[in-house]
Amino acid sequence: MKDFNKINDKLKERRVRRVRAKIFGTALKPRLAVFKSLKHLSVQAIDDDKSITLASSFDYEVKAKTRQEKATEVGKLIAKKLLDKKIETAVFDKRHHKYHGIVKAVADGAREQGLKF
């Protein structure tokens, strides 16, 4: 079992590196990094030039019943925070996750609010 966890972690790290090699966030077009655990979800808008977080949103900030609804609301909230700072475009960083389910709901929620990827 330990060997499987080591292999899985290495593969996960390779997927993260592969995605990060292609995207880079700036102050005008930040990187939206999605973090998903078994219970919670968070999204950060990151300026990689200065290595700072411009805005963040967490699932405990929104009221929703299901995880899917929470993910959509988190996407809307981060988009609203960025639009208030006059940032209209972003780069979506799904990290090692597949683009479906919760991760897709975050992106769809941000698009609904008017953020462009």
C-alpha positions in Angstrom: 0.0 0.0 0.0 2.9 2.4 0.7 4.3 1.8 -2.7 1.0 2.6 -4.3 0.7 5.9 -2.4 4.3 6.9 -3.5 3.5 6.1 -7.1 0.2 8.0 -6.9 1.8 11.0 -5.4 4.5 11.0 -8.1 1.9 10.8 -10.8 -0.1 13.6 -9.2 3.0 15.8 -9.0 3.8 15.2 -12.7 0.2 16.2 -13.7 0.6 19.4 -11.6 3.9 20.2 -13.2 2.6 19.5 -16.7 -0.4 21.9 -16.2 1.8 24.6 -14.6 4.3 24.5 -17.4 1.7 25.8 -19.7 0.0 28.5 -17.6 1.3 31.5 -15.8 -0.7 34.2 -13.9 0.0 38.0 -14.0 -1.6 40.9 -12.3 -3.9 41.6 -15.2 -4.6 37.9 -15.9 -4.2 35.9 -12.7 -4.1 32.1 -12.3 -7.2 30.7 -10.7 -5.9 27.7 -8.7 -8.5 25.2 -7.4 -7.8 23.3 -4.2 -10.2 20.5 -3.5 -10.1 18.2 -0.4 -12.6 15.5 0.6 -14.7 18.1 2.5 -13.9 21.5 1.3 -13.1 23.6 -1.7 -11.1 26.8 -2.2 -10.0 28.9 -5.2 -7.2 31.5 -5.3 -6.4 34.1 -7.9 -2.6 34.2 -7.9 -0.2 36.7 -9.5 2.8 34.6 -10.3 5.0 37.6 -11.2 4.9 38.8 -7.6 3.9 35.5 -5.9 0.9 37.0 -4.2 -2.7 36.0 -3.9 -5.0 38.7 -5.3 -8.3 37.1 -4.1 -9.5 33.9 -2.6 -12.9 32.2 -2.0 -13.8 29.3 0.2 -16.8 27.0 0.3 -17.7 28.0 3.9 -18.3 31.6 2.7 -21.4 30.5 0.6 -24.7 28.9 1.6 -25.6 25.9 -0.6 -26.8 22.4 0.1 -24.7 20.2 -2.2 -21.0 20.3 -3.1 -21.8 21.0 -6.7 -23.9 24.0 -5.8 -21.2 25.2 -3.4 -18.6 24.9 -6.2 -20.7 27.0 -8.5 -21.2 29.6 -5.8 -17.5 29.7 -5.0 -16.8 30.3 -8.7 -19.3 33.1 -8.7 -17.8 34.6 -5.6 -14.2 34.6 -6.8 -15.3 36.1 -10.1 -17.2 38.9 -8.3 -14.1 39.6 -6.2 -11.9 39.8 -9.3 -14.4 41.9 -11.2 -14.5 44.4 -8.3 -10.7 44.7 -8.7 -11.2 45.4 -12.4 -9.8 42.1 -13.5 -11.9 40.5 -16.3 -9.8 37.6 -17.5 -8.0 34.8 -15.8 -6.2 31.5 -16.5 -7.8 28.4 -15.0 -5.5 26.0 -13.1 -7.2 22.7 -12.4 -4.0 21.3 -10.9 -4.1 17.5 -11.0 -7.9 17.2 -11.1 -9.9 16.2 -14.2 -12.0 19.0 -15.6 -15.4 17.7 -14.6 -17.7 17.7 -11.6 -16.7 20.1 -8.9 -13.8 21.7 -10.8 -16.0 22.3 -13.9 -18.7 23.8 -11.6 -16.2 26.3 -10.3 -15.3 27.3 -13.8 -18.9 27.5 -14.9 -19.8 29.6 -11.9 -17.0 32.1 -12.7 -18.1 32.3 -16.3 -21.7 32.9 -15.3 -20.6 35.9 -13.3 -18.7 37.3 -16.3 -15.1 36.2 -15.8 -13.3 35.1 -19.1 -10.8 32.3 -19.4 
